[in-house]
Amino acid sequence: MIKLIMPFLMLTSWACFAQQRIPLYSEKIPNSIDTQIKEEKVFNQEVDTLISKVSKPTLTVFMPPKDKANGTAVIICPGGGYYVLLIEREGYAIAKAFNKIGVSAFVLKYRLPNSELMIDKSIGPLQDAQKAIQIVRKHAKEWQIDPDKIGIMGFSAGGHLAASAGVHFEDEFIDNEAISLRPDFMILIYPVISFTDSIGHIGSRDNLLGKSPSKEQIRYFSNENHVCSTTPPAFITQANDDLVVSPENSLVFFKKLREKAISAELHIYSSGGHGYLKQPSFEEWFGRCQNWLKRNALLEKISR
């Protein structure tokens, strides 16, 4: 009886309070190792609030005003090379912007790969992304979300995680209850897509897979290899002068989506570097994202 009552009480609190942080797992965290290592948070004025050594993943819930809510939801995966999380600029600030256009947003503080924190560090972040999708879809009614309009968004390495969730949803890395783990759309901002030697972001690869990954691991986590007819539609943007993550990542993923007749939109800016610190402006790229959502009927108000 206790197991039945506690989730209900927790769910009630989720539904009633915006911007509430909830644990991703109510019981033991899968694939985890008990450790004394503590999460660290550092504020860098030039970059962001950086979180590292994450071992206890959470979702922070941002709900739009009821009169604006349209039933669409997005799970946001901040970037940081699978080493840190830029939790404010690529997380909370984005969630608030989505709320303004009626979209419910969930910022995922996912576990960062660390052999001292998890048994298999390569699947830890993807487990958390799948769990986040499961939670949002399972409780869509209570949150007044359309279960068929739940997307995932990621920046840089968070884009790799979002794309991984989009192509590997049939490979379930968590205990599931016949709930679809497929995101309904992907929003990928200067994303890492590939782990190949030629175009992959080797720093993110090293952090997720280690410095000597197998060919099988590299192929599995090079997401361009796994686009199929059921891959969700995608909005992608990157800068041509990105010197951190090659824009070939976005180009090759878009090409594979197009080959499989998956609806996709790609914006390559002539300049902006990695992180869009100065250009394009937030209003520019997020405005294009908003227009894409609108064209795909994701901003239409939900019928009550």
N, C-alpha and C positions, 0 to 999 in steps of 0.2 A: 504493500500500500504506500509506503514512504516513497518508493521509486516512482510511483504514479503521481503523487502529490507534488513532489519537488519540481519536476519539469514544468508542471502547470503553473506553479507559483513563479518560477523563473520566467516562463513565457509571458505571464501577465505583466511582469515588470518590464520586459522587453517592449511590449506593445504600448506601454503607457509613457515611456520616457525617451525622448530623442537624445542622441549623443550619449548613449549609455554603452559602456564597455562590458562585454560579456565574454566569459571563457569559451574557447572553441570546443573544448571537450569537458563534459560534466564528470567523467570518471578518469581513469588512467589514460594518459596521453600515449597513443600508439607509437611504437618505434622509438621510445624515449629511454634514456638512461638516467637514473637518479644521480644527481650531482650537486655540488655546492656552488657551482658557477652561477653568478648572478647577472641578470640583465643590466646593461649599461646604457645610459642616455647622456649624450653630449650635445650642447648647443653650439653650433658654428655659425657665426653671424653671416659669413659669406656664402654658406651652403644651405644649411637646414638644421633641424633638430635630428640628430643621428642616433638611432637605436641599434645596439649590437648585442650579440650573445643571447638572442631570443630563444627561450626554451619553453615558454608557456604562451602559446598563441591565443590571440583574442580577435573579436570583431567589435569595432566601434560603430554603433548604429546612428545614422543621421536621417531623420525622417522629415520630409517636406511638410509645409502647412497643409492641413486637410483639404482646404479649398483649392490647392494647386496640385495635389497628388494625382498622378496619372497612371499609377500601377506598375510602372517600369522600375526596375531595380538594377543597380550595378555594384559589383564587388571590386574594390580597388586594391591593387597590389603595388605598393611603393617600390621604387628601385633602390639600388645600392650595391650592385655587383655580387649579390648573394653573400655580402659581408656585413653591410649595415642596411638600415631602412631610412629613407628620407621621409619620415612619417608626416611631416607638416605640409611641405610644398607639394609632395606627390601623394598625399593622403588626405588629411583633414581639410585642407583648403579646397581640394577638388570635390570632396563630398559636399561641402557647403555650396559650391557652384552648381552641382547637380540638384540640390534641394531647391534652388531658385527656379529651376525649370520643371519642378514637379517630380523629379526622380528620387527614389529612396536610394541611399548610398550606405555601403558597409565597408569600412576600412579594415583590411586584413593585416594584422601584425603576425606574419607567418614566421615559423621557425627558420633560423638561418643555419645552413648546413655546418655541422661541427661534430666530429667523430667522438668528442667527449660528451655530447649531449644526446646523440641518437645512434641507434644500431646501424642503420643504413642512411647516411646523410643525403644520398642522392634523391631519395623519395620523400624526405621530410616536408619540404615546401609544397610539393604537389599533393601530399596527403592533406595539408591544411587548406589548400585551395579547393579540393574536392569536398572537404568537410564544410567549408563555408557555403558552397553551392547547395549542399545537402540541407544545411540548416535553413537557409533563406527559402528554399523551395518547400521544405517541410512545413514551415510556419508562414507561408505566403498569405493564407487567409487571415491570420491574426494581424499581420502587418499591412493588410489590404494591398497586397502585391499580386499582380498577374503571374502565375507560375510559369507562363510561357513567354515572359518578358524579363528574364533574369540574365544579365550579361556579366562579363568579367573584363576588367581594365587593368593594364599594367604599364609601368614606365621602365625602360631599360631592362635590367634583369627581372624586374617585376613583369615586364612585357613578355619575357621568356616564360615566366611562370604562367601568365595568363594564356599564352599560346599553347603551352603544354597542356593546360586544362582543356583547351579547345580541341586538341587533336588526340588526346589520350583518355577521353572520358569513358571509353569502354573498358579500360584497364583500371579496375577499382582497387585503390590502395588503402581504403578504409572499410570498416564494417558498414554495410549499406542495407537499406530496407526497401528495395525495389523502387528507390527514388532516382530519377534521371540525374546524372551528374554532368550532363551536357549543358554548357552555357548557351544561351540563345543568341548571343552576339559577343564579339570581341572588340575592344578598343585598345589599340597598341600604339604607344607613344615612344618614339625612338627606341624600338624594341630590340633586344637580343633575340634572334630567332635560331641561329645556327651555332653549333659547336665544332664545325669543321675547321681545319687548320687555315684554309684559304680566306674565309670571311668571318669566322666565329669570333666571339669575344672571349679570349683565352682566360682572362682574369675570372670571369663568371664561371667558365668551365672548370678551372682549377678549384674554385671554391666549392662548387657543387659536386664534382666527380673526383677531385684529387688531381695531382700532377701527372699521373700515369693511367688515364682512363683506358678502358678497352675499346676496340673498334665498335663493339656492340653498344656500349654505353654512348659513345659519340653519335652513332647513328640514331639511337633511340631518342636522345635529347636534342637532336637537330630537327626541329619541328617541321621544316620544309619537306622532310621525307614522309610525313604521315598525313598530309592533307588528303581527304577523301570526299565522297559525295555528301557525307553527313556533317562535315566540318561547318561550324557556324559562320555566318557572314561577319565581315571585319571592316573596321575603319582603321587605317594605318597612317601615321605621319612621321616624318624624319627630315633632317636637314642634310643637304648634299655635302656640306663641309663638316659633318660629324667625324671627328678624328678619334673618338673613343669606340663607338660601335659603327662599323661600316654600314652605310646605307644599302649595301647589297643585301643585308638581312631583310629589310623591308621589301626590296625589289624582288628577291627570290620567293618570298612568301606570297606576295601579291601574284606573281607569275603562276605559282602552284595553285592558288585559289582560282585564278582565271581558267587554268587548264581543266579544273574540275567543275567549272560553271558555278562556283560559289560567289555570291554577291560580295563585292569588295570595293572599297574606295581608298585610294592612295594619294597622299599629298607630300611631295618632296619640295621642301623650301630651298632656295639657293643658298641661304645662310641661316645660321642659328646655332651651329655647333651641337654639342651634346648637353641636353638639359634645358634648352630654350631659355637661358638665363636673361638674355636681352631681347632677342627676336627669334621667331615671330612672337608677337604679343600674345598674351593669354586669350584676349578677346578674339584674335585672329584664328588660332588653331582650335580653340574650344568652340568658337562660333561655327566653324566648319563641321566639327563633331556634332554639334547641336542640330545643324541642318541635315546631317546624315541620319540622325535619330528620327527627325521629323519625317524625312522622306520614306523611312522604313516603318512608319506608323507606330513609333515607340514613344511618342509624346502625346498621343491622343488620350484624353481623359478617360479613366476607367469608369465603366457603368456601374452604378451602385445598386 
